[in-house]
């Protein structure tokens, strides 16, 4: 699956390194010090695309980088991690960023809510929990997480003092 419609306005599409719109969005984010600078919270996105044969395009939605589209234009980045399984749960982690001019419009809240609900309600892989690891200084992202239905896990902070963990489970989805 290369494309997922989340709402009437938003969709996510696997990033294609030959797509000019995706390349423009990646350049915008990589030149944004908040996102990829020395204190940024995402790895350089181009590092995620170094799969020479682009095998991630053939995978399901997990362990893949996506472009976030608003109407027909890319406005940001979303990565869904591989599935982590323990004896009792299976989970994925999401990483995300919007280009600067699209922030503070409520877009990421809508995308994060729709994406997390889609993953948790998808019966194909039975994901029990979605995690977000957010830098303690990234107040905007913490607020987006809370508004998207995620809860802060205070226990996690003891092990990683520079990051906070937020989580969401199926039971937390508002219907």
C-alpha positions, 0 to 999 in steps of 0.5 A: 500500500503506497497511499492512504487517504486519512480525511477529505483533505489529508493523505499520506503517500510513501516518499518517492525520491524521484517525485519533485514535490517530495524532494521539495518537501524533504529539502524544506525540512532538512534546511529547517534547524528545528527539524534537522538542525544540531538540536533537531528532533528528526534524523536527516530524512535523506538518510531514511531514503538510502535504500538503493533499490527502494524496497520500502516501496514494496513493503506494507505501511510499517518501517516506511517514510511517507509524505503528508499531503494536504489536498495535492501538496506535500506539507510534511513527513511521517515515518511509521516504524517497524512493528515491535512485538513483546509477549503481550503487545505489538507497537509502532512508533511515529515520527513526524514534521511539517514544513514551517509555513504549515505549522500552527494550523491544526494539520498535524493534529488531524494527521496524527489522529487519523493515522494513529486511529487507522493503524490501531483499528487495522486488523491486519497486524493487530497493533496494540499501541502507538508510541511517540518519543518527543524531545522535552523542549519540543512543547509544540509537538507535545501539545499536538500529541495530547490533542491527538489523544496520546497520553504522556508516560511519566515512567519513560522519562526516568530512562531517557531524560531528554525525551518524553514518551506519549502513547495511544491504544485502541481503547483510547480512540474516541468514537 
